[in-house]
Amino acid sequence: MMAVIEVTDASFATDVLGSSKPVLVDYWADWCAPCKQLGPIIDELSKTYGDRMVFAKLDTNANPDVPMQQGVMALPTLQFFKNGQVVQSIQGGKPKGALVKAIESVLEG
């Protein structure tokens, strides 16, 4: 069972782009209400899928470079990476079911 990891501008290339497993990156900020609702859902999903996918959170206040490089315009944004490439992107708060569908499709794809 994997916990959700914190990634930073400094660790992004190693932890996300260099990961051998698919990675879900949750871009969030402390002022973002939907981000706070999404947090516990991501934590829960990491317990289910953590053996097959890395779950990462990136605080966009503390780490402005990566969101800019990745074209993140709104929060919350979830990006799914496979072999260093974005394969799927979700913007805004979403129910758990929608996230499960996205995770399953990335894992099967």
Secondary structure in CASP SS format (residue, H / E / C, confidence):
PFRMAT SS
TARGET T0000
AUTHOR 0000-0000-0000
METHOD secondary structure of the structure
MODEL  1
M C 1.00
M C 1.00
A C 1.00
V C 1.00
I E 1.00
E E 1.00
V E 1.00
T C 1.00
D C 1.00
A C 1.00
S C 1.00
F H 1.00
A H 1.00
T H 1.00
D H 1.00
V H 1.00
L H 1.00
G C 1.00
S C 1.00
S C 1.00
K C 1.00
P C 1.00
V E 1.00
L E 1.00
V E 1.00
D E 1.00
Y E 1.00
W E 1.00
A C 1.00
D C 1.00
W C 1.00
C C 1.00
A H 1.00
P H 1.00
C H 1.00
K H 1.00
Q H 1.00
L H 1.00
G H 1.00
P H 1.00
I H 1.00
I H 1.00
D H 1.00
E H 1.00
L H 1.00
S H 1.00
K H 1.00
T H 1.00
Y H 1.00
G C 1.00
D C 1.00
R C 1.00
M C 1.00
V E 1.00
F E 1.00
A E 1.00
K E 1.00
L E 1.00
D E 1.00
T C 1.00
N C 1.00
A C 1.00
N C 1.00
P C 1.00
D H 1.00
V H 1.00
P H 1.00
M H 1.00
Q H 1.00
Q C 1.00
G C 1.00
V C 1.00
M C 1.00
A C 1.00
L C 1.00
P C 1.00
T E 1.00
L E 1.00
Q E 1.00
F E 1.00
F E 1.00
K E 1.00
N C 1.00
G C 1.00
Q E 1.00
V E 1.00
V E 1.00
Q E 1.00
S E 1.00
I E 1.00
Q E 1.00
G C 1.00
G C 1.00
K C 1.00
P C 1.00
K H 1.00
G H 1.00
A H 1.00
L H 1.00
V H 1.00
K H 1.00
A H 1.00
I H 1.00
E H 1.00
S H 1.00
V H 1.00
L H 1.00
E H 1.00
G C 1.00
END
